[in-house]
């Protein structure tokens, strides 16, 4: 009963708060605008039109720059107060730099996928995963691992199929989500360092306007997060040691994952673009 009371108070607060209504309308307009800009880019990708891809990508970047210039005008408005379980009102602090929150279970599940053998060959190539989650003000979670088909894969490199990646990015946007991170593996032991290829990928993510950082996993459980812009990482739970907080270096000490919700995966509906991983 208390939960329904709090839910009702939140609804009433939103209805009476013009700032909340304005923010909702602004975000809805931004999503519609981005969807319109992504449509011709998707067609160019499907038709392998290199000039079209470059042109529509530049158009998308310019549109995002306009949004970033306009955003401060409404983002600076006061944050609506939140209702706590005891009925008191409080304002949730907004971090100065983006904070990415991840659980040890998610890291262990990613490690299991990124360090697997290549099926039917026994080889140990690099793997990649896209990661999404929820976003609230400056807080972003890394909780949903997405298996993106790879265009290139060997013991020294891996890269996404960009056509499939574009479809997944569009699907995330349509669901009100965003790409929060890319996880990949380096197939050796010890503390991993981002390669020049990894940094070039980060530059592409930044140019595309993705609020994404990267993480590289080593064979013996080290995980290093990196990006060019300021950020911070919070590992919420047990089973991961912080080796160097300033370098965003961690190490898994427990590799357990949660059980799968079902023995066999549910059939995927026609046209589904996201492929969440099963727990190992």
MOLIN-V216988 format. One line per field, one symbol per residue. phi: phi as a letter, one per 20 degrees, with the letter a starting at -180 (. if undefined). burial: b if it has 24 or more other ideal C-beta (glycine too) atoms within 12 Angstrom, else e. Layout:
phi->???
burial->???
This chain:
phi->.fffffffffffgffedfffffffffffffffffffffgfffffffeleffffffffffffffffffffeggfdfffffgfdeegenfdbdffeffcgdddcegffffffgfffdfffgmcmfcefccceccreccledcddcdeceegdebbbfcbbbffffffffffffgffemdbfdacdbddebeoffcfefffffffffffffnfeddcbdddfdnfcdebaeefabcceepdoceeebffeldcbfdcdfcffffbfcfffefgnfdecfeefe
burial->eeeeeeeeeeeeeeeeeeebeebeeeeeebeeebbebbebbbebbeeeeeeebeebbeebeebbeebeeeeeeeeeeeebeebeeeeeeeeeeeeeebbbbbbbbbbbbbbbbbbbeeeeeeeebbbbbbbbbebeeebbbbbbbbbbbbeebeeebbbbebbbbbbbbbbbbeeebbbbbbbbbbbeeeebebeeebeebbebbeebbbbbbbbbbbbebbbbbbbeeebbbbbeeebbebbeeeebbbbbeeeebeeeeeeeeeeeeeeebbebbeee
